Amino acid sequence: MRIRVFHHYVHAPIWILALIETGVFFASIYAGAQLRFIEDYGSGIAQLGPLYPRAVVLTLTMFVVLTSMGLYRADMKLEDRSYNSLFVTSFAIGFIAITAIFYIFPTLYLGRGVLGIAFVLAFIASATVRYIFVKAQDSEITKRRVLVLGAGSRAARIAEIANSNTGDNRFHLVGFAACGALDNSIDKSLLLPKDAPLVALAKKHNVDEIVVGLRQRRGGSLNMDELLECRMEGIRVIDLSSFFERETGKVQLDSLNPSWMVYCDGFSRSDIRNVVKRMFDVSVSTALLVLTLPVMILTAIIVKLESSGPVLYRQRRLGECGQPFDVLKFRSMRADAEIDGKPQWAKKDDNRITRIGRVIRRLRIDELPQLFNVIKGDMSFVGPRPERPYFVNKFINDIPYYLTRHSVKPGITGWAQVRYPYGSSVEDARQKLQYDLYYAKNHTLFLDLVILFETAQVVFLGKGVR
């Protein structure tokens, strides 16, 4: 089940898992101290001092590490080797981080015995909780039962989502109820006989939610009285565009129409929101600039020594409201990468990329100079990636609603960057636009923080690098 938190759809069980695990991490310090001093519990723990600040530090550290490693995802699978290795690696990183913090701040120091026992207990308890969680997630009992009203090509996309192997869909597709002219897009085995009123059909199949998937709602195809009766019986009714947005984290172009964008809850702007986002951009960018300055200086020296050409690469991009600006990046390709003057997408194993360029691209170090673009105000820290004018002129003719992504400032990282791999085609741009539209519609400081955590995962795991 997904719920909306500050306009962003989140998977409710994941929040429950995170809440339980934070309790586990917090309690592990107290349990570790009790087991370590089981014979002289009172005097032994008294020598340690207050445990509360140590428990808070351990809890926050482990939560940040697990989140950054992508271990609070709805598509977790126990049989996935990458998940298990990430889980073990996260605890190893967490142990090293906690040890460093306790040694750097002597007032937080905790004996090795207590810390070791606490981490073993936390690991066992967390693994157990996650096992129960994943098993419960796979149970049909926990899934919403969905009935689709309509049998057209747009409605058929729901069947594709339900049958996908991502493991992220948390609903059970009961079937489709055809209305009006029948479209061949739906497998006949999924069609439910319309031999009773809609509310009776929904009750017969224990439906929790009805998705209205009709393209044409006039001329008697859509019976509003039947939908109202279902709604009065406590059955949720949702339109197709909103369903796709909630389940996929993107705005589906195939189901989109201008009226939905006009009347939907989103695409809001306010002076307070702009001020808060600007303060967030400047503070985060300044802090990151200070922390990464030694890395940037070293990178600049290596780039200059490896090949001829400028250290920084300036490229014209389009920002908010289509305003042009020069984006800054460390040069990761040969100086003659576009000697013919025609813009090109970066390809996999692109031979134009230098040796140091491959390293800084994988670690996303080449993007660090864009912090100056953020401080200057051309970019935001989080937002759709700015595109080159050449490609924008191409996309606006091939992709509907493409210019709507310019309604917000572009960013160093964004929802499309953490949700979709590197794109090098018009179809990739179309897919990314759907995520950009979701961000433009629902962007808040909360969503920005979610994207930052997922960006950390992308950097650590090297996803989508070219």
C-alpha positions in Angstrom: 0.0 0.0 0.0 1.3 3.4 -1.0 0.5 6.5 1.0 1.1 10.2 0.2 3.6 12.0 2.4 4.2 15.7 1.4 2.8 15.0 -2.1 5.2 12.1 -2.7 3.9 8.5 -2.8 5.8 6.2 -0.5 5.4 2.5 0.3 3.8 2.4 3.7 5.3 -1.0 4.8 8.8 0.3 4.1 8.2 3.1 6.7 7.0 0.5 9.2 10.1 -1.6 8.5 12.3 1.5 9.0 10.5 2.4 12.2 10.9 -1.1 13.6 14.6 -1.2 12.7 15.4 2.1 14.3 13.9 0.7 17.5 16.1 -2.4 17.1 19.2 -0.3 16.6 18.4 1.9 19.6 17.6 -1.0 21.9 20.8 -2.9 20.8 23.0 -0.5 22.8 21.1 -1.1 26.0 20.9 -4.9 25.3 24.6 -5.0 24.5 25.5 -3.2 27.8 23.3 -5.5 29.8 24.8 -8.7 28.3 28.4 -7.3 28.7 27.9 -6.5 32.4 25.4 -9.2 33.2 27.1 -10.0 36.5 27.6 -6.5 37.7 24.9 -4.7 35.7 24.5 -1.6 37.8 28.1 -0.7 38.4 29.4 -1.7 35.0 26.9 0.4 33.0 27.4 3.3 35.4 31.0 3.4 34.4 30.0 3.8 30.7 27.9 6.9 31.4 24.6 7.7 29.7 23.7 5.3 26.9 21.0 7.5 25.3 23.4 9.6 23.1 25.3 6.5 22.0 22.1 4.8 21.0 20.9 7.8 19.1 24.2 8.1 17.1 24.1 4.3 16.3 20.5 4.5 15.2 21.0 7.6 12.9 24.2 6.2 11.4 22.7 2.8 10.6 19.6 4.4 9.2 21.6 6.7 6.9 23.9 3.8 5.7 21.0 1.4 5.0 19.1 4.1 3.2 22.1 5.1 1.1 22.7 1.5 0.2 19.2 1.1 -1.1 18.0 -1.3 1.6 14.6 0.5 2.1 13.2 -0.4 -1.3 9.8 -2.0 -1.9 11.3 -4.6 -4.3 13.6 -6.3 -1.9 13.9 -10.1 -2.4 15.6 -12.5 0.0 16.9 -14.7 -2.9 18.6 -11.7 -4.5 22.3 -12.1 -3.9 23.0 -8.4 -4.4 20.5 -7.6 -1.6 22.2 -10.0 0.8 25.6 -8.7 0.0 24.4 -5.1 0.4 22.9 -6.0 3.8 26.2 -7.5 5.1 28.2 -4.6 3.6 26.0 -2.0 5.1 26.6 -3.4 8.6 30.3 -3.5 8.0 30.3 0.1 6.8 28.1 1.1 9.8 30.4 -0.6 12.3 33.4 1.2 10.8 31.6 4.5 10.9 30.3 4.1 14.4 33.8 3.1 15.6 35.3 6.2 14.0 32.6 8.5 15.5 33.1 7.0 19.0 36.9 7.5 18.8 36.7 11.0 17.3 34.3 12.1 20.1 35.6 10.7 23.3 32.5 11.5 25.3 30.6 9.1 23.1 33.2 6.3 23.5 31.7 2.9 24.1 33.7 -0.2 25.1 34.6 -2.6 22.3 32.8 -5.4 24.1 29.5 -3.5 24.4 29.7 -2.2 20.8 30.6 -5.6 19.4 27.7 -7.3 21.2 25.3 -4.5 20.3 26.2 -4.9 16.6 25.8 -8.6 16.6 22.4 -8.3 18.2 21.3 -5.5 15.8 22.4 -7.6 12.8 20.5 -10.7 14.0 17.4 -8.8 14.9 17.4 -6.7 11.7 17.9 -9.8 9.5 15.0 -11.5 11.3 12.7 -8.5 11.0 13.5 -8.2 7.3 12.8 -11.9 6.7 9.4 -11.6 8.2 8.8 -8.3 6.4 9.6 -9.7 2.9 7.5 -12.9 3.5 4.6 -10.7 4.6 5.1 -8.5 1.5 4.8 -11.5 -0.8 1.6 -12.6 0.7 -1.6 -11.9 -1.3 -3.4 -11.0 1.9 -1.4 -7.7 2.2 -2.1 -6.6 -1.5 -4.9 -4.4 -2.6 -7.4 -6.0 -4.9 -7.9 -3.8 -8.0 -10.6 -3.9 -10.6 -10.1 -2.0 -13.8 -13.1 -0.4 -15.5 -12.3 -0.5 -19.2 -10.5 -2.8 -21.6 -8.6 -0.5 -23.9 -4.9 -0.2 -24.7 -4.3 2.3 -21.9 -6.0 0.1 -19.3 -3.9 -2.9 -20.5 -0.8 -1.2 -19.1 -2.0 -2.1 -15.6 -1.8 -5.8 -16.5 1.8 -5.2 -17.7 2.7 -3.6 -14.3 1.0 -6.4 -12.4 3.0 -9.0 -14.3 6.3 -7.2 -14.1 9.2 -8.8 -12.4 10.3 -5.7 -10.5 8.7 -6.9 -7.3 7.6 -3.3 -6.6 3.9 -3.8 -7.5 1.8 -4.3 -4.4 -1.6 -4.9 -5.8 -3.6 -7.9 -7.1 -5.3 -7.4 -10.4 -8.8 -9.0 -10.1 -9.6 -8.3 -13.7 -11.1 -5.9 -16.3 -14.8 -4.9 -16.7 -15.4 -3.9 -20.3 -17.6 -0.9 -21.0 -18.9 0.0 -24.5 -16.9 -1.2 -27.5 -14.5 -3.9 -26.7 -10.8 -3.4 -27.4 -8.6 -6.5 -28.2 -5.9 -5.1 -26.0 -7.0 -7.3 -23.0 -6.6 -11.0 -22.7 -10.0 -12.6 -22.6 -9.0 -14.6 -19.4 -8.8 -11.2 -17.6 -12.2 -10.0 -18.6 -14.9 -10.3 -16.0 -18.5 -11.0 -17.1 -20.6 -7.8 -16.6 -23.7 -9.8 -15.6 -24.4 -7.7 -12.5 -24.2 -4.1 -11.3 -20.7 -2.9 -10.8 -21.0 -2.7 -7.0 -22.1 -6.4 -6.9 -19.2 -7.4 -9.1 -16.8 -5.5 -6.9 -18.2 -7.2 -3.7 -18.1 -10.6 -5.3 -14.4 -10.3 -5.9 -13.6 -8.4 -2.7 -12.3 -5.4 -4.6 -10.6 -2.7 -2.7 -10.1 -0.2 -5.5 -11.6 0.5 -8.9 -9.4 2.1 -11.6 -11.3 4.0 -14.3 -9.4 3.2 -17.5 -11.8 4.5 -20.1 -10.5 7.0 -22.7 -14.0 8.2 -23.6 -16.3 8.9 -20.6 -19.2 10.4 -22.5 -22.0 8.8 -24.4 -23.0 6.4 -21.7 -19.7 4.5 -21.5 -19.2 5.5 -17.9 -22.0 5.0 -15.5 -21.4 7.6 -12.7 -24.3 6.3 -10.6 -22.6 2.9 -10.4 -19.3 4.4 -9.5 -21.0 6.6 -6.8 -22.6 3.5 -5.4 -19.3 1.8 -5.2 -17.7 4.8 -3.5 -20.5 4.9 -0.9 -19.7 1.3 -0.1 -16.2 2.2 0.8 -14.5 1.1 -2.4 -11.9 3.6 -3.6 -12.3 4.9 -7.1 -9.2 6.4 -8.9 -8.5 7.5 -12.5 -5.9 5.8 -14.6 -3.4 8.7 -14.6 -3.4 8.9 -10.8 -3.1 5.2 -10.5 0.0 5.1 -12.8 1.5 8.0 -10.9 1.1 6.3 -7.6 2.3 2.8 -8.7 5.2 3.8 -10.9 6.5 7.0 -9.5 6.1 8.7 -12.9 3.4 10.5 -14.9 2.5 8.2 -17.8 2.4 10.1 -21.1 0.2 7.5 -22.7 -2.6 8.1 -20.2 -2.0 11.9 -19.8 -4.4 14.6 -21.0 -4.3 18.4 -20.4 -7.4 18.4 -18.2 -5.8 16.0 -15.7 -2.8 18.3 -15.5 -5.1 21.3 -15.0 -7.3 19.8 -12.3 -4.8 17.5 -10.5 -3.3 18.3 -7.1 0.2 19.4 -8.0 2.4 21.7 -10.0 2.0 24.2 -7.2 4.4 27.2 -6.6 4.8 29.5 -3.7 7.2 32.1 -2.5 7.8 30.2 0.7 8.6 27.0 -1.3 11.0 29.0 -3.5 12.8 30.5 -0.5 13.1 27.2 1.3 14.4 25.4 -1.8 17.0 28.2 -2.4 18.2 28.0 1.2 18.5 24.3 0.9 20.4 24.5 -2.4 22.9 27.1 -1.2 23.5 25.4 2.2 23.9 21.9 0.8 26.1 23.0 -2.2 28.3 25.2 0.0 28.8 22.4 2.5 29.6 19.9 -0.2 31.9 22.3 -2.0 34.0 22.7 1.2 34.1 18.9 1.8 35.0 18.0 -1.8 37.5 20.9 -2.4 40.6 18.7 -2.0 39.1 16.1 -4.4 38.3 18.8 -6.9 41.8 20.2 -6.8 43.4 16.8 -7.2 41.0 16.0 -10.1 41.8 19.2 -11.8 45.6 18.5 -11.6 45.1 14.9 -13.0 42.8 16.0 -15.8 45.4 18.6 -16.9 48.3 16.2 -16.8 46.6 13.4 -18.6 45.5 15.2 -21.8 45.6 18.6 -23.4 42.6 20.8 -23.2 40.8 22.8 -20.6 40.2 21.3 -17.1 36.6 22.5 -17.0 34.2 21.8 -19.8 31.5 24.4 -20.4 28.4 23.4 -22.3 25.3 25.4 -23.2 22.2 24.0 -21.5 18.6 25.2 -21.1 17.3 25.9 -17.6 14.1 27.1 -16.0 11.7 28.6 -18.5 14.1 27.6 -21.3 16.7 30.1 -20.2 20.2 29.2 -21.6 23.3 28.9 -19.3 26.7 27.3 -19.3 26.9 24.2 -17.2 30.4 23.4 -15.7 31.9 19.9 -15.6 35.3 18.4 -15.2 36.4 17.4 -18.7 36.1 13.6 -19.0 36.5 13.3 -22.8 39.1 14.2 -25.3 39.2 17.8 -26.3 38.2 16.9 -29.9 35.2 14.7 -28.7 32.8 16.7 -30.9 35.3 18.1 -33.5 32.6 18.1 -36.2 30.4 20.4 -34.0 27.5 18.0 -33.9 26.2 17.1 -30.4 26.4 13.4 -29.6 25.1 11.2 -26.7 27.7 9.4 -24.6 27.6 5.7 -25.5 28.5 2.7 -23.5 32.3 2.1 -23.5 32.6 5.4 -25.4 36.2 5.7 -26.8 36.1 9.4 -26.5 36.3 9.2 -22.7 39.8 9.5 -21.2 41.1 7.1 -18.5 40.7 9.5 -15.7 37.4 10.4 -17.3 36.0 6.9 -16.7 36.9 7.1 -13.0 35.5 10.5 -12.3 32.3 9.6 -14.3 31.8 6.4 -12.3 32.3 8.3 -9.0 30.2 11.3 -10.3 33.2 13.6 -9.5 32.9 15.2 -13.0 29.6 16.8 -11.8 31.1 18.6 -8.8 31.8 21.9 -10.6 28.1 22.3 -11.1 28.0 23.2 -7.4 29.0 26.7 -8.6 26.1 26.7 -11.0 23.8 26.0 -8.1 25.3 28.7 -5.9 25.0 31.1 -8.8 21.3 30.3 -9.2 21.3 28.7 -12.7 20.6 25.3 -11.2 19.1 23.7 -8.2 20.7 20.8 -6.3 17.8 18.6 -7.2 15.7 18.8 -10.4 15.5 17.6 -13.9 18.9 17.3 -15.7 19.4 20.3 -18.0 19.5 19.4 -21.6 21.3 20.8 -24.6 19.3 23.1 -27.0 20.0 20.8 -29.9 18.3 17.9 -28.2 15.5 20.0 -26.8 14.6 21.2 -30.2 14.5 17.6 -31.3 12.5 16.3 -28.4 9.7 18.9 -28.5 8.7 17.6 -31.9 8.8 14.0 -30.9 7.6 14.0 -27.3 4.4 15.6 -26.0 4.6 17.9 -23.0 8.4 18.0 -23.2 8.7 21.7 -22.4 6.8 21.2 -19.1 10.1 19.9 -17.5 11.4 23.5 -17.8 8.8 24.7 -15.2 11.3 24.0 -12.5 15.1 24.6 -12.2 17.3 21.9 -13.5 19.4 20.0 -10.9 22.7 18.1 -10.5 20.7 15.1 -9.5 17.0 14.3 -10.0 14.1 11.8 -9.8 14.7 10.6 -13.3 18.5 10.1 -12.7 17.9 7.8 -9.7 15.0 6.0 -11.3 16.1 5.4 -14.9 19.5 4.5 -16.4 21.5 6.8 -18.6 19.6 7.6 -21.7 20.9 7.9 -25.3 17.8 7.9 -27.5 14.5 9.6 -28.0 12.7 6.8 -26.2 15.0 7.2 -23.2 14.2 10.9 -23.2 10.5 10.1 -23.3 10.8 7.7 -20.3 12.9 10.2 -18.3 10.3 12.9 -19.0 7.7 10.9 -17.2 9.8 11.0 -14.1 10.6 14.7 -14.6 6.9 15.4 -14.8 6.3 13.5 -11.5 9.0 15.7 -9.9 7.6 18.9 -11.3 4.2 18.0 -10.1 5.1 16.8 -6.6 8.4 18.5 -5.7 8.9 19.4 -2.1 11.9 19.5 0.3 10.9 16.0 1.4 11.1 14.6 -2.1 14.5 16.4 -2.5 15.8 14.6 0.6 14.5 11.2 -0.8 16.3 11.9 -4.0 19.6 12.7 -2.2 19.5 9.4 -0.4 18.9 7.5 -3.6 21.6 9.5 -5.3 24.0 8.3 -2.6 23.0 4.7 -3.5 23.6 5.4 -7.3 27.1 6.8 -6.5 28.1 3.9 -4.2 26.9 1.2 -6.5 28.0 2.9 -9.7 24.6 2.6 -11.5 23.9 4.1 -14.9 27.5 5.2 -15.6 28.7 5.9 -19.1 
